[in-house]
Amino acid sequence: MIAFEGLFAAMARGDAERVHALLGPASRQALAEGVGLAPDADGSAVAERLAVRPGWTFIVDRSHRARVDPARALAERRIVIGSLAGRLQAVPVIRVGESWRVELVEARPKPDADS
């Protein structure tokens, strides 16, 4: 949960290096490729190309507080239910070593978002 909230706080601050650091491996790879770098590019190189501007908070709707889905929690993986782009999404947060990282590339609309 802290990684999920921290990711969007870093976006709001415009802290591209912290954004990169809080992403899981698959999301880092996709981001590096998205900014025209090799999949295993260094975080500082990705951050240099990543346009994150302070105040970018539109991606997260704060009217829906993010929560961990206890039914889908595993030792190395949690599913955070949070609002992205105005829709409730199930976002995997995985353990990488001793830290938790957000796999945005695996985010999926929450099936029962209307309930």
Order of alpha helices (4+ residues) and beta strands (2+ residues): alpha-alpha-alpha-alpha-beta-beta-beta-beta-beta
